[in-house]
């Protein structure tokens, strides 16, 4: 009989990267984490021994708990969270099952330091169009759901990065930027180890729209038009980012689930 308190790898894979994805909490012991210091997408690390202290942080949120093999640690933490009224499941087979199924894993060696609230902080040029919406979308959906993004005048990005311990991106002469013909979105996918069919397909669309090479993929022109339209609709960069998240969510779902689907008006005389 299927477990009512666990989620399978295939079930969780369908939720990763979506706006309604559960919070993923990694409770592996330090020895297991040090042996493979990668994380499931958007996962956060917590100490299982102090679950009673941090459990209230996740009130009202669906949670999936991951330990090494999906046994005592994740099941115990999930049970404790359910005791606190939090809908929580453990991952069947744990980290090992996810890894064996070739699930996406985020390389943590490139993760920036977190602030006092546990968030990564990033800074880039104001008035984003394509790449500067794409990168925050990728970070929030696959790396750090609570990441902070600061949009400032281009000339002030380095100084703001220094004064506010923020990571600069999509400007010249920084680590997180264009590399040759590839844009910053490509760089982040590569450095975080997020290569996958869906994200690679989305990256091609972003690259084509961001570098004025609309002939690379058929979707590029429409994607650029939508991105530029959003930039005209919002004066506030953060409001534009929130609206842009939906655009990228939709294109990601198309890249993952609907790229082979077509639509046409029914021919005359044929039932619809």
BAKEPA-539751 format. One line per 5 residues: number of its first residue (from 1); their letters; for each residue x, y, z of N, C-alpha, C. Coordinates in nm, 3 decimals. Atoms other than C-alpha are relative to their C-alpha. Last residue first. Layout:
// BAKEPA-539751
NUM = a = X Y Z X Y Z X Y Z | ...
This chain:
// BAKEPA-539751
272 = xxxxx = -0.106 -0.064 -0.078 -1.375 2.002 -3.300 0.042 -0.089 0.115 | 0.039 -0.036 -0.138 -1.570 1.785 -3.542 0.117 0.059 0.075 | -0.048 0.098 -0.096 -1.456 1.804 -3.903 -0.040 0.042 0.141 | 0.070 0.127 0.014 -1.656 1.984 -4.172 0.045 -0.107 0.096 | 0.144 -0.009 0.027 -1.414 2.271 -4.203 -0.059 -0.139 -0.017
267 = xxxxx = 0.034 -0.015 0.142 -1.074 2.195 -4.056 -0.151 0.000 -0.017 | 0.050 0.120 0.068 -1.035 2.248 -3.683 -0.035 0.028 -0.146 | 0.145 -0.012 0.013 -0.825 2.552 -3.588 -0.052 -0.122 -0.074 | 0.045 -0.051 0.129 -0.478 2.442 -3.493 -0.151 0.009 0.000 | 0.139 -0.044 -0.007 -0.276 2.370 -3.182 -0.039 0.059 -0.134
262 = xxxxx = 0.037 -0.101 0.099 0.050 2.184 -3.141 -0.147 0.036 0.018 | 0.144 -0.019 0.022 0.211 1.994 -2.854 -0.024 0.109 -0.103 | 0.042 0.078 0.117 0.571 1.880 -2.882 -0.147 0.021 -0.034 | -0.073 -0.046 0.119 0.710 2.153 -2.653 -0.039 -0.076 -0.127 | 0.091 -0.026 0.112 0.436 2.089 -2.395 0.071 0.038 -0.130
257 = xxxxx = 0.116 0.088 0.018 0.579 1.940 -2.078 -0.075 0.015 -0.131 | -0.004 0.129 -0.068 0.924 2.070 -1.988 -0.109 -0.096 -0.048 | -0.127 0.068 0.030 0.979 2.358 -2.230 0.001 -0.141 0.058 | 0.003 0.036 0.143 0.612 2.459 -2.211 0.126 -0.080 -0.035 | 0.094 0.111 0.016 0.622 2.440 -1.832 -0.011 -0.042 -0.145
252 = xxxxx = -0.063 0.120 -0.054 0.938 2.653 -1.833 -0.093 -0.121 -0.014 | -0.093 0.051 0.101 0.773 2.904 -2.066 0.073 -0.124 0.049 | 0.075 0.052 0.114 0.478 2.942 -1.830 0.094 -0.058 -0.105 | 0.067 0.124 -0.042 0.693 2.976 -1.518 -0.071 -0.064 -0.119 | -0.101 0.106 0.002 0.909 3.227 -1.704 -0.057 -0.133 0.048
247 = xxxxx = -0.039 0.024 0.139 0.609 3.447 -1.781 0.100 -0.115 -0.008 | 0.108 0.077 0.063 0.476 3.407 -1.426 0.034 -0.032 -0.145 | -0.008 0.137 -0.051 0.810 3.517 -1.279 -0.106 -0.088 -0.065 | -0.082 0.081 0.088 0.800 3.821 -1.506 0.014 -0.144 0.046 | 0.080 0.032 0.119 0.510 3.967 -1.312 0.078 -0.090 -0.094
242 = xxxxx = 0.108 0.089 -0.043 0.707 3.942 -0.987 -0.089 -0.038 -0.118 | -0.055 0.133 -0.027 1.015 4.085 -1.156 -0.111 -0.097 0.039 | -0.024 0.063 0.129 0.816 4.376 -1.298 0.055 -0.141 0.018 | 0.132 0.037 0.051 0.687 4.457 -0.951 0.014 -0.069 -0.135 | 0.041 0.118 -0.076 1.047 4.444 -0.828 -0.141 -0.045 -0.041
237 = xxxxx = -0.069 0.120 0.048 1.161 4.678 -1.105 -0.044 -0.126 0.073 | -0.076 0.060 -0.109 0.899 4.943 -1.026 0.061 -0.132 -0.045 | -0.106 -0.095 -0.033 0.790 5.140 -1.331 0.091 -0.057 0.108 | -0.032 -0.022 -0.142 0.593 4.850 -1.466 0.112 0.101 0.015 | 0.120 0.002 -0.085 0.408 4.803 -1.795 0.028 0.041 0.144
232 = xxxxx = 0.074 -0.125 0.019 0.689 4.907 -2.029 -0.121 0.010 0.094 | -0.086 -0.110 -0.045 0.929 4.639 -1.901 -0.068 0.136 -0.017 | 0.001 -0.007 -0.147 0.649 4.384 -1.929 0.082 0.118 0.050 | 0.130 -0.051 -0.041 0.610 4.465 -2.299 -0.010 0.012 0.151 | -0.004 -0.145 0.018 0.982 4.421 -2.351 -0.134 0.063 0.038
227 = xxxxx = -0.092 -0.057 -0.098 0.965 4.073 -2.200 0.005 0.152 -0.010 | 0.064 0.004 -0.132 0.654 3.975 -2.397 0.088 0.065 0.105 | 0.112 -0.094 0.002 0.811 4.092 -2.724 -0.070 0.004 0.136 | -0.054 -0.135 -0.012 1.136 3.913 -2.642 -0.112 0.103 0.004 | -0.050 -0.013 -0.137 0.950 3.587 -2.579 0.056 0.140 0.023
222 = xxxxx = 0.114 -0.018 -0.090 0.752 3.626 -2.899 0.043 0.020 0.144 | 0.062 -0.130 0.030 1.069 3.680 -3.100 -0.118 0.027 0.093 | -0.075 -0.114 -0.050 1.259 3.397 -2.930 -0.071 0.133 -0.022 | 0.071 -0.066 -0.110 1.002 3.119 -2.970 0.063 0.133 0.041 | 0.123 -0.067 0.044 1.123 3.010 -3.315 -0.069 0.080 0.109
217 = xxxxx = 0.114 0.086 -0.031 1.478 2.939 -3.193 -0.128 0.075 -0.036 | -0.047 0.123 -0.064 1.817 3.072 -3.304 -0.113 -0.098 0.030 | 0.008 0.113 0.092 1.680 3.323 -3.558 0.039 -0.132 0.066 | 0.134 0.056 -0.002 1.606 3.578 -3.286 -0.017 -0.118 -0.094 | -0.016 0.106 0.101 1.973 3.643 -3.233 -0.130 -0.078 -0.008
212 = xxxxx = 0.047 -0.044 0.131 1.941 3.978 -3.055 0.031 -0.100 -0.111 | -0.116 -0.036 0.081 2.152 3.867 -2.757 -0.036 0.035 -0.143 | -0.087 -0.093 -0.071 1.885 3.854 -2.486 0.116 0.050 -0.085 | 0.067 -0.127 -0.025 1.611 3.702 -2.700 0.094 0.103 0.059 | 0.036 -0.060 0.128 1.831 3.426 -2.843 -0.064 0.137 0.019
207 = xxxxx = -0.122 -0.043 0.068 1.992 3.351 -2.508 -0.033 0.071 -0.131 | -0.051 -0.118 -0.069 1.656 3.339 -2.328 0.122 0.056 -0.073 | 0.095 -0.109 0.027 1.511 3.100 -2.586 0.050 0.129 0.063 | -0.015 -0.037 0.140 1.820 2.877 -2.577 -0.093 0.115 -0.037 | -0.121 -0.082 0.013 1.814 2.883 -2.197 0.022 0.043 -0.145
202 = xxxxx = 0.033 -0.136 -0.040 1.454 2.759 -2.198 0.120 0.093 -0.017 | 0.090 -0.052 0.104 1.556 2.452 -2.397 -0.039 0.145 0.032 | -0.084 -0.028 0.117 1.851 2.395 -2.163 -0.083 0.056 -0.114 | -0.071 -0.126 -0.023 1.617 2.433 -1.866 0.093 0.033 -0.116 | 0.093 -0.112 -0.006 1.378 2.169 -2.001 0.073 0.133 0.018
197 = xxxxx = 0.062 -0.024 0.130 1.640 1.917 -2.116 -0.088 0.125 0.004 | 0.110 0.096 0.021 1.844 1.949 -1.800 -0.065 0.036 -0.132 | 0.027 0.040 0.138 2.163 2.126 -1.693 -0.109 -0.107 -0.005 | 0.142 0.017 0.025 2.125 2.257 -1.339 -0.033 -0.038 -0.144 | 0.021 0.140 0.036 2.482 2.215 -1.218 -0.143 -0.034 -0.033
192 = xxxxx = 0.078 0.065 -0.104 2.487 2.549 -1.034 -0.029 -0.147 -0.031 | -0.074 -0.004 -0.126 2.774 2.672 -1.249 -0.077 -0.066 0.114 | -0.123 0.080 0.001 2.619 2.560 -1.578 0.065 -0.006 0.138 | 0.038 0.140 0.019 2.266 2.687 -1.519 0.123 -0.089 0.008 | 0.056 0.050 -0.126 2.406 3.010 -1.378 -0.043 -0.145 -0.011
187 = xxxxx = -0.106 0.013 -0.100 2.632 3.072 -1.677 -0.054 -0.060 0.129 | -0.080 0.119 0.033 2.352 3.003 -1.924 0.106 -0.026 0.106 | 0.088 0.113 -0.031 2.132 3.261 -1.747 0.070 -0.132 -0.030 | -0.017 0.028 -0.142 2.425 3.503 -1.764 -0.088 -0.116 0.045 | 0.040 -0.107 -0.090 2.431 3.487 -2.144 0.012 -0.045 0.146
182 = xxxxx = 0.097 0.050 -0.099 2.624 3.263 -2.380 -0.028 0.109 0.103 | 0.134 -0.020 0.054 2.790 3.408 -2.690 -0.109 -0.045 0.097 | 0.007 0.018 0.144 3.123 3.449 -2.511 -0.140 0.031 -0.049 | -0.126 0.064 0.036 3.063 3.425 -2.139 -0.006 -0.034 -0.148 | -0.009 0.064 0.131 2.795 3.661 -2.011 0.138 -0.062 -0.018
177 = xxxxx = 0.024 -0.089 0.113 2.788 3.732 -1.638 0.005 -0.079 -0.130 | 0.132 0.035 0.051 2.802 3.578 -1.292 -0.037 0.096 -0.112 | 0.010 0.144 0.022 3.177 3.593 -1.226 -0.132 -0.037 -0.067 | 0.034 0.072 -0.123 3.209 3.970 -1.270 -0.019 -0.148 -0.036 | -0.113 0.028 -0.089 3.388 4.180 -1.532 -0.039 -0.056 0.136
172 = xxxxx = -0.133 0.037 0.049 3.087 4.330 -1.709 0.095 -0.032 0.116 | -0.076 -0.119 0.035 2.738 4.325 -1.557 0.138 -0.048 -0.045 | 0.037 -0.057 0.129 2.482 4.046 -1.545 0.056 0.140 -0.020 | 0.020 0.089 0.115 2.536 3.966 -1.179 -0.047 0.079 -0.121 | 0.036 -0.066 0.125 2.673 4.131 -0.865 -0.019 -0.102 -0.113
167 = xxxxx = -0.073 0.060 0.111 2.657 3.932 -0.539 -0.042 0.068 -0.131 | 0.086 0.058 0.103 2.551 4.141 -0.241 0.086 -0.053 -0.114 | -0.036 0.142 0.009 2.755 4.209 0.072 -0.093 -0.074 -0.096 | 0.112 0.079 -0.051 2.570 4.541 0.115 0.023 -0.151 -0.010 | 0.054 -0.054 -0.125 2.863 4.781 0.086 -0.107 -0.089 0.062
162 = xxxxx = -0.100 -0.005 -0.106 3.059 4.583 -0.172 -0.061 0.042 0.134 | -0.041 0.138 -0.030 2.769 4.486 -0.397 0.096 -0.002 0.118 | 0.109 0.058 -0.078 2.635 4.841 -0.372 0.034 -0.144 0.038 | -0.005 -0.059 -0.133 2.974 4.972 -0.485 -0.110 -0.056 0.090 | -0.116 0.049 -0.078 2.996 4.731 -0.778 0.003 0.054 0.143
157 = xxxxx = 0.009 0.142 -0.035 2.634 4.799 -0.892 0.122 -0.047 0.079 | -0.006 0.021 -0.144 2.656 5.179 -0.871 0.000 -0.147 0.041 | -0.129 -0.045 -0.052 2.743 5.254 -1.234 0.017 -0.031 0.149 | -0.110 0.086 0.046 2.453 5.041 -1.357 0.133 0.038 0.063 | -0.062 -0.055 0.119 2.194 5.225 -1.147 0.125 -0.081 -0.035
152 = xxxxx = -0.055 -0.134 -0.020 2.033 4.992 -0.894 0.057 0.051 -0.132 | -0.016 -0.061 0.132 1.817 4.678 -0.881 0.043 0.145 0.019 | -0.011 -0.145 -0.005 1.859 4.473 -0.562 0.025 0.051 -0.142 | -0.056 -0.059 0.121 1.740 4.113 -0.559 -0.008 0.152 0.009 | 0.027 -0.143 0.010 1.688 3.916 -0.237 0.068 0.055 -0.125
147 = xxxxx = -0.108 -0.088 0.042 1.675 3.535 -0.248 -0.048 0.145 -0.014 | 0.012 -0.126 -0.074 1.393 3.367 -0.057 0.108 0.101 -0.038 | 0.132 -0.061 0.018 1.335 3.076 -0.295 -0.015 0.136 0.067 | 0.036 -0.064 -0.126 1.710 3.004 -0.308 -0.133 0.071 -0.015 | -0.116 -0.019 -0.087 1.848 2.772 -0.576 -0.039 0.052 0.137
142 = xxxxx = -0.087 0.117 -0.009 1.591 2.621 -0.814 0.114 0.013 0.101 | 0.067 0.128 0.023 1.280 2.842 -0.838 0.091 -0.121 0.028 | 0.113 0.020 -0.092 1.415 3.158 -0.678 -0.068 -0.136 -0.018 | -0.046 0.006 -0.138 1.754 3.139 -0.847 -0.116 -0.031 0.094 | -0.073 0.125 -0.020 1.617 3.054 -1.191 0.041 -0.016 0.146
137 = xxxxx = 0.096 0.111 0.007 1.359 3.334 -1.176 0.071 -0.132 0.029 | 0.075 0.008 -0.125 1.623 3.580 -1.054 -0.104 -0.112 0.000 | -0.088 0.047 -0.108 1.840 3.484 -1.353 -0.071 -0.002 0.136 | -0.025 0.144 0.010 1.565 3.510 -1.615 0.082 -0.052 0.118 | 0.120 0.065 -0.054 1.453 3.856 -1.503 0.022 -0.150 0.002
132 = xxxxx = 0.011 -0.043 -0.140 1.798 4.013 -1.540 -0.136 -0.034 0.062 | -0.092 0.076 -0.085 1.856 3.810 -1.857 -0.016 0.034 0.148 | 0.004 0.144 0.022 1.546 3.948 -2.031 0.086 -0.073 0.103 | 0.076 0.038 0.118 1.449 4.313 -1.971 -0.012 -0.152 -0.009 | -0.031 0.129 0.062 1.561 4.458 -1.639 -0.088 -0.026 -0.122
127 = xxxxx = 0.077 0.013 0.124 1.524 4.831 -1.566 0.034 -0.130 -0.073 | 0.144 -0.023 -0.001 1.790 4.850 -1.293 -0.058 -0.012 -0.141 | 0.047 -0.127 0.057 2.134 4.696 -1.315 -0.152 0.010 0.006 | -0.023 -0.018 0.143 2.227 4.410 -1.085 -0.055 0.134 -0.043 | 0.021 -0.136 0.049 2.250 4.307 -0.721 0.033 0.007 -0.148
122 = xxxxx = -0.055 -0.024 0.132 2.212 3.973 -0.544 -0.028 0.143 -0.043 | 0.031 -0.137 0.042 2.153 3.871 -0.182 0.076 0.029 -0.129 | -0.106 -0.053 0.086 2.134 3.508 -0.068 -0.046 0.136 -0.050 | 0.029 -0.025 0.141 1.893 3.458 0.220 0.127 0.037 -0.076 | -0.017 0.121 0.079 1.945 3.294 0.560 -0.024 0.016 -0.148
117 = xxxxx = 0.128 0.069 0.010 1.800 3.577 0.766 0.007 -0.124 -0.088 | 0.039 0.043 -0.134 2.142 3.701 0.881 -0.135 -0.071 0.002 | 0.009 -0.107 -0.098 2.257 3.710 0.519 -0.051 -0.055 0.133 | 0.136 -0.045 -0.029 2.368 3.409 0.317 0.002 0.111 0.105 | 0.033 -0.002 -0.143 2.709 3.353 0.162 -0.141 0.055 0.021
112 = xxxxx = -0.054 -0.114 -0.076 2.699 3.296 -0.214 -0.031 -0.016 0.149 | 0.102 -0.079 -0.068 2.634 2.945 -0.352 0.064 0.116 0.076 | 0.013 -0.132 0.063 2.906 2.832 -0.591 -0.106 0.087 0.067 | -0.128 -0.070 -0.011 3.023 2.538 -0.378 -0.004 0.137 -0.065 | -0.001 -0.101 -0.106 2.660 2.438 -0.329 0.131 0.077 0.009
107 = xxxxx = -0.137 -0.005 -0.053 2.621 2.256 -0.660 0.009 0.114 0.101 | -0.065 -0.131 0.006 2.246 2.211 -0.704 0.138 -0.007 0.063 | -0.068 -0.029 -0.125 2.115 1.862 -0.778 0.080 0.129 -0.016 | -0.082 -0.121 -0.004 1.861 1.777 -1.048 0.058 0.020 0.139 | 0.073 -0.123 -0.029 1.737 1.419 -1.029 0.094 0.119 0.005
102 = xxxxx = -0.053 -0.114 0.075 1.950 1.154 -1.195 -0.086 0.125 0.017 | 0.096 -0.026 0.107 1.732 0.872 -1.055 0.043 0.117 -0.088 | -0.002 0.115 0.090 2.030 0.749 -0.852 -0.097 0.017 -0.116 | -0.125 -0.002 0.078 2.066 1.097 -0.703 0.004 -0.114 -0.100 | 0.006 -0.115 0.091 1.703 1.112 -0.594 0.123 0.003 -0.090
97 = xxxxx = 0.095 0.035 0.105 1.720 0.760 -0.448 -0.010 0.112 -0.103 | -0.060 0.102 0.085 2.037 0.845 -0.254 -0.093 -0.037 -0.115 | -0.095 -0.061 0.092 1.893 1.170 -0.122 0.058 -0.103 -0.096 | -0.086 -0.111 -0.038 1.601 0.993 0.039 0.089 0.052 -0.112 | -0.135 0.030 0.046 1.464 0.654 -0.064 0.100 0.111 0.025
92 = xxxxx = -0.029 0.143 0.005 1.109 0.783 -0.035 0.140 -0.024 -0.057 | -0.029 0.046 0.136 1.119 1.156 0.035 0.037 -0.147 0.004 | -0.140 0.035 0.020 0.951 1.238 0.367 0.018 -0.048 -0.144 | -0.026 0.135 0.047 0.621 1.421 0.381 0.150 -0.023 -0.002 | -0.137 0.040 0.029 0.502 1.728 0.568 0.007 -0.145 -0.043
87 = xxxxx = 0.010 0.115 0.092 0.175 1.919 0.596 0.138 -0.040 -0.049 | -0.062 -0.031 0.128 0.252 2.141 0.899 -0.012 -0.122 -0.092 | 0.104 -0.044 0.093 0.018 2.115 1.197 0.050 0.035 -0.138 | 0.013 -0.145 -0.011 0.297 2.104 1.457 -0.104 0.056 -0.097 | 0.049 -0.027 -0.136 0.252 1.728 1.491 -0.023 0.149 0.022
82 = xxxxx = 0.144 0.026 0.005 0.290 1.714 1.113 -0.063 0.022 0.137 | 0.063 -0.114 0.068 0.628 1.882 1.155 -0.151 -0.020 -0.009 | 0.001 -0.113 -0.094 0.730 1.621 1.412 -0.069 0.121 -0.063 | 0.102 0.028 -0.102 0.626 1.339 1.179 -0.010 0.114 0.100 | 0.131 -0.021 0.062 0.825 1.494 0.894 -0.112 -0.024 0.100
77 = xxxxx = 0.021 -0.144 0.013 1.130 1.519 1.123 -0.136 0.029 -0.062 | 0.019 -0.058 -0.132 1.100 1.155 1.223 -0.027 0.149 -0.005 | 0.132 0.040 -0.048 1.047 1.032 0.869 -0.029 0.059 0.137 | 0.104 -0.073 0.074 1.340 1.237 0.743 -0.139 -0.037 0.048 | -0.012 -0.145 -0.017 1.575 1.118 1.016 -0.112 0.074 -0.071
72 = xxxxx = 0.036 -0.055 -0.131 1.457 0.758 1.051 0.004 0.151 0.007 | 0.040 0.083 -0.114 1.445 0.647 0.688 -0.022 0.086 0.124 | 0.144 -0.008 -0.017 1.454 0.828 0.356 -0.052 -0.079 0.117 | 0.067 0.118 0.056 1.804 0.709 0.271 -0.152 0.003 0.017 | -0.082 0.077 0.092 2.028 1.015 0.318 -0.077 -0.113 -0.068
67 = xxxxx = -0.122 0.045 -0.067 1.773 1.255 0.462 0.074 -0.091 -0.098 | -0.094 0.089 0.067 1.513 1.464 0.280 0.115 -0.034 0.094 | -0.122 0.014 -0.078 1.202 1.629 0.423 0.088 -0.108 -0.063 | -0.057 0.132 0.025 0.927 1.750 0.191 0.134 -0.005 0.071 | -0.142 0.027 -0.019 0.721 2.042 0.321 0.033 -0.142 -0.043
62 = xxxxx = -0.028 0.143 0.021 0.386 2.200 0.238 0.150 -0.024 0.000 | -0.068 0.032 0.124 0.369 2.550 0.391 0.014 -0.152 -0.014 | 0.083 -0.028 0.116 0.121 2.679 0.649 0.062 -0.035 -0.134 | 0.144 0.009 -0.021 0.376 2.695 0.928 -0.075 0.038 -0.127 | 0.061 0.057 0.119 0.729 2.654 0.798 -0.151 -0.019 0.015
57 = xxxxx = -0.035 -0.079 0.118 0.918 2.880 1.038 -0.075 -0.046 -0.124 | 0.098 -0.107 0.025 0.727 2.716 1.326 0.031 0.086 -0.122 | 0.126 0.044 0.062 0.942 2.400 1.282 -0.098 0.114 -0.026 | 0.023 -0.063 0.130 1.269 2.581 1.358 -0.131 -0.041 -0.068 | -0.031 -0.143 0.002 1.296 2.521 1.732 -0.037 0.064 -0.133
52 = xxxxx = 0.103 -0.069 -0.079 1.119 2.185 1.756 0.021 0.151 0.000 | 0.123 -0.018 0.076 1.335 2.061 1.468 -0.106 0.075 0.080 | 0.065 -0.122 -0.051 1.655 2.120 1.665 -0.132 0.027 -0.071 | 0.004 0.001 -0.147 1.806 1.770 1.637 -0.073 0.121 0.056 | 0.116 0.076 -0.047 1.713 1.743 1.269 -0.015 0.007 0.151
47 = xxxxx = -0.047 0.102 -0.093 1.956 2.024 1.187 -0.121 -0.074 0.056 | 0.040 -0.018 -0.138 1.833 2.218 0.882 0.052 -0.118 0.083 | -0.054 0.091 -0.101 1.964 2.267 0.531 -0.053 0.035 0.138 | -0.072 -0.068 -0.107 1.754 2.434 0.264 0.045 -0.104 0.102 | 0.001 0.057 -0.135 1.641 2.290 -0.067 0.079 0.086 0.098
42 = xxxxx = 0.062 -0.093 -0.096 1.573 2.510 -0.372 -0.003 -0.054 0.143 | 0.031 -0.138 0.038 1.662 2.223 -0.607 -0.078 0.076 0.107 | 0.113 0.001 0.092 1.789 1.913 -0.422 -0.037 0.145 -0.032 | 0.134 -0.007 -0.056 2.120 1.991 -0.260 -0.105 -0.021 -0.108 | 0.098 -0.058 0.091 2.482 1.909 -0.332 -0.138 -0.007 0.066
37 = xxxxx = 0.059 -0.126 -0.047 2.748 1.859 -0.068 -0.088 0.070 -0.103 | 0.060 -0.051 0.124 2.811 1.491 -0.147 -0.075 0.128 0.034 | -0.036 0.098 0.102 3.041 1.333 0.115 -0.058 0.038 -0.136 | -0.137 -0.028 0.043 3.014 1.650 0.326 0.045 -0.097 -0.110 | 0.000 -0.120 0.083 2.637 1.606 0.337 0.139 0.030 -0.052
32 = xxxxx = 0.059 0.033 0.130 2.665 1.247 0.459 0.000 0.121 -0.093 | -0.088 0.096 0.068 2.909 1.339 0.736 -0.054 -0.036 -0.138 | -0.112 -0.069 0.064 2.710 1.650 0.829 0.091 -0.096 -0.077 | -0.105 -0.030 -0.096 2.394 1.450 0.896 0.119 0.059 -0.075 | -0.110 0.097 -0.006 2.126 1.479 0.631 0.101 0.040 0.108
27 = xxxxx = -0.041 0.023 -0.139 1.834 1.703 0.726 0.109 -0.107 0.009 | -0.105 0.103 -0.004 1.765 1.860 0.385 0.048 -0.014 0.144 | -0.091 -0.017 -0.113 1.437 2.053 0.386 0.095 -0.118 0.005 | -0.081 0.121 -0.016 1.245 2.092 0.060 0.104 0.026 0.109 | -0.130 -0.031 -0.058 0.965 2.351 0.072 0.075 -0.132 0.019
22 = xxxxx = -0.015 0.003 -0.145 0.688 2.227 -0.152 0.138 0.049 0.042 | -0.082 0.112 -0.047 0.655 2.345 -0.512 0.010 0.002 0.153 | 0.062 0.062 -0.117 0.367 2.581 -0.584 0.078 -0.116 0.057 | 0.027 -0.099 -0.105 0.564 2.814 -0.813 -0.063 -0.060 0.125 | 0.131 -0.062 0.018 0.706 2.520 -1.009 -0.029 0.096 0.114
17 = xxxxx = -0.006 -0.111 0.094 1.077 2.438 -1.030 -0.132 0.071 -0.022 | -0.120 -0.084 -0.009 1.043 2.097 -0.867 -0.002 0.108 -0.108 | 0.029 -0.124 -0.072 0.685 1.968 -0.862 0.117 0.097 0.003 | 0.102 -0.075 0.073 0.707 1.690 -1.123 -0.029 0.136 0.063 | -0.060 -0.053 0.122 1.035 1.570 -0.975 -0.099 0.084 -0.079
12 = xxxxx = -0.067 -0.125 -0.034 0.862 1.534 -0.638 0.063 0.064 -0.124 | 0.101 -0.100 -0.037 0.621 1.278 -0.779 0.065 0.134 0.032 | 0.069 -0.044 0.121 0.896 1.086 -0.959 -0.105 0.106 0.031 | -0.090 -0.083 0.080 1.111 1.073 -0.646 -0.072 0.053 -0.123 | -0.099 0.071 0.080 0.822 0.942 -0.441 0.088 0.099 -0.076
7 = xxxxx = 0.015 -0.037 0.140 0.645 1.129 -0.162 0.110 -0.071 -0.078 | -0.124 -0.009 0.078 0.598 0.995 0.189 -0.034 0.037 -0.143 | -0.085 -0.101 -0.063 0.333 1.025 0.462 0.134 0.014 -0.073 | 0.074 -0.127 -0.004 0.042 0.845 0.298 0.084 0.112 0.059 | -0.007 -0.076 -0.124 0.260 0.552 0.198 -0.079 0.129 -0.012
2 = xx = -0.083 -0.121 0.005 0.145 0.342 -0.095 -0.005 0.075 0.133 | 0.085 -0.120 0.000 0.000 0.000 0.000 0.088 0.125 0.000
